[in-house]
Amino acid sequence: MSYDIVNGFSTGLLLPRTRPETFPAYRTTQQVLSKDQIRSIIENPERTPGRIRFPGGVWIRNQGSRGSCNGFAGAWALARARVMAGLPFVGLSGEYLYSMINGGRDSGSMLDDGMQALLEKGVAREDLVQHESYLYSQMSDAARVDAANHKGFECYRVDDDSELASGLALGFVGVVAVHVNSSYQRLDSRGVRGTAIGPGNHAVGVQDVRIGDDGEFEYDEVGSWGRRNGQDGYAWLTWKQHLRSTVGNHAFYLIRAATDPQQKSVPEIK
């Protein structure tokens, strides 16, 4: 094991030697919105906030004692992207995704490898995979076949605050790196995590954006430590306090389109 355990919670994100840039940046093909444009979208009364669309009792999972945070962040970002694309809810296995990117041992994984596996191989349903398993060699034939039904298609690297906020406002779901320490595990009265500066040792999903009292973007974190962590499994992050120190090392990403195993195609995003 080569990942951190902080106050009993496992992390699992490995630091690459250089920041990967395998996938295109969001701004190369997608619209980067102004703050006023983002505010107009997220304050639209017809828009459903992430925590209402994805209640913790259904959508939050616990990675347990393995360093599988990257697997859970990616698998459940894809699960959310499916529902946002109009597809049925399918619980996807964080363990399965982790098993493809951990090198055959429970020693963590790199964020960029998770994104690539989502696109190229897909993720099996969680009911086909044993909780806390981590070896791909022990995954069933049924799980391996099933994974091809759940892939991501529209996926971009995130390089800055404006890309992440724009993508979330426009219906993408994100995966980012944070640095977990004792301060990170404390929440203020608004649900924002304590300042945690570091290279990035933990992967989490982000499903929504809001604008804080100071005018800065805040991102709704999807945790993988169960519902007792944060606010029913969720918390809020900011770029300055949590992401600015990690984006230089890790390739954050946004994902939107996903496969429909019945149609074998990418549904239209509405």
VENNOR-V22621 format. One record per residue. OMEGA is omega as a letter, one per 40 degrees, with the letter a starting at -180 (none if undefined). Layout:
BEGIN
OMEGA
OMEGA
END
This chain:
BEGIN
a
i
a
i
a
a
i
a
i
i
i
i
i
a
i
i
i
a
a
i
a
a
a
i
a
a
a
a
a
a
i
a
i
i
i
i
i
i
a
a
a
i
i
a
i
a
i
i
a
a
i
i
a
a
a
a
i
a
a
i
a
a
i
a
i
i
a
a
a
i
a
i
a
a
a
i
i
i
i
i
i
a
i
i
i
i
a
i
i
i
a
a
i
i
a
i
i
a
a
a
a
i
i
i
i
a
i
a
a
a
a
i
i
i
a
i
i
a
a
a
a
a
i
i
a
i
i
a
i
i
i
i
a
a
i
i
a
i
a
i
i
i
a
i
a
a
a
i
a
i
i
i
a
a
a
i
i
a
a
a
a
i
a
a
a
a
i
i
a
i
i
i
a
i
a
i
i
i
a
i
a
i
a
a
i
i
i
a
i
i
i
a
i
a
a
a
i
a
a
a
a
i
i
i
i
a
a
i
i
i
a
a
i
i
a
i
i
a
a
a
i
a
i
i
i
a
i
i
i
a
a
i
a
i
i
i
i
i
a
a
a
a
a
a
a
a
i
a
a
i
i
i
i
a
a
a
a
a
i
a
i
a
a
a
i
a
i
i
a
none
END
